[in-house]
Amino acid sequence: MNPYLIIFALVSLMGAGLGGFSLGVDHEKASQVDRQDAIAEAVDAANNAWANKVASLKPTYTTIQNKVQHEIETNTVYRDCRLSPDGLQLANQALTGGAKPTSESKLSNTDSAGK
């Protein structure tokens, strides 16, 4: 057998391996770029959705000064920024938009089927 033929075959195999490796590297780089583009697109979509949601928020201002002023006049001892039960109820009504609690001091019934 001709030794040049063996050398040519080995060089051809090495060239094919090197070509396949470089194609694999190029494919991986393209795949990473595609993933980065998809991530950037998702981040942009999330940022736009968040910005739209923040822009749609409308603050609601509720004044409870007159009701609380009476409470301050009758109960002058305030320590550690704590409210009396009536003042706390007024603050909670202002925070919830004026909705009154359904019951005064009772928690809602729990489901006893799981016990």
C-alpha positions in Angstrom: 0.0 0.0 0.0 1.2 3.5 -0.8 2.3 5.4 2.3 1.1 8.7 0.8 -2.3 7.3 0.6 -2.3 6.5 4.3 -1.0 10.0 5.2 -3.7 11.5 2.9 -6.4 9.5 4.6 -5.2 10.5 8.1 -5.0 14.2 7.1 -8.5 14.0 5.6 -9.9 12.5 8.8 -8.2 15.2 10.9 -9.6 17.9 8.5 -13.1 16.4 8.7 -12.9 16.3 12.5 -11.6 19.9 12.7 -14.4 21.0 10.3 -17.0 19.2 12.3 -15.7 20.8 15.5 -15.8 24.3 14.1 -19.3 23.7 12.8 -20.3 22.6 16.3 -18.8 25.7 17.9 -20.6 27.9 15.4 -23.8 26.1 16.1 -23.4 26.5 19.9 -22.6 30.2 19.5 -25.7 30.8 17.4 -27.8 28.9 19.9 -26.5 31.1 22.7 -27.3 34.2 20.8 -30.8 32.9 20.1 -31.3 32.2 23.9 -30.0 35.7 24.8 -32.3 37.3 22.3 -35.3 35.4 23.7 -34.3 36.4 27.3 -33.9 40.0 26.3 -37.3 39.9 24.5 -38.9 38.4 27.6 -37.3 41.0 29.9 -38.5 43.8 27.6 -42.0 42.4 27.6 -42.0 42.1 31.4 -40.7 45.6 31.8 -43.4 47.0 29.4 -46.1 45.1 31.2 -44.9 46.4 34.6 -44.6 50.0 33.3 -48.2 49.8 31.9 -49.5 48.4 35.2 -47.7 51.2 37.2 -49.0 53.8 34.8 -52.6 52.6 35.3 -52.5 52.9 39.1 -54.6 55.7 40.3 -54.0 56.8 44.0 -57.1 57.3 46.2 -56.8 59.9 48.9 -59.1 59.5 51.9 -59.4 62.1 54.6 -60.4 60.8 58.0 -59.1 63.9 59.9 -62.4 65.0 61.4 -63.2 61.6 62.9 -59.7 61.0 64.2 -59.5 64.6 65.6 -62.3 63.7 68.0 -60.5 60.6 69.0 -57.3 62.5 69.8 -59.3 65.0 71.9 -60.9 62.3 74.0 -57.9 59.9 74.3 -54.7 62.0 74.7 -52.3 59.2 75.7 -50.6 57.9 72.6 -47.3 55.9 72.9 -45.3 54.1 70.4 -47.5 55.3 67.5 -50.3 52.9 68.4 -53.9 53.6 67.6 -56.9 53.0 69.8 -59.3 50.3 68.5 -61.6 53.0 67.0 -58.7 54.8 65.4 -57.4 51.5 64.0 -60.8 50.8 62.6 -60.9 54.2 60.9 -57.5 53.7 59.4 -58.4 50.2 58.1 -61.6 51.6 56.5 -59.6 54.3 54.8 -57.0 51.8 53.5 -59.7 49.4 52.2 -61.7 52.1 50.5 -64.4 52.5 53.1 -65.5 48.9 53.3 -66.7 48.0 56.7 -65.8 44.7 58.2 -68.5 42.0 58.1 -68.3 41.2 61.8 -66.9 43.2 64.7 -64.3 40.9 66.2 -64.9 37.4 64.9 -62.8 35.5 62.4 -64.4 33.8 59.4 -65.5 30.2 59.9 -62.9 27.6 58.8 -63.7 24.6 56.9 -63.9 21.7 59.4 -64.3 19.0 56.7 -60.5 18.5 56.6 -60.3 17.7 60.3 
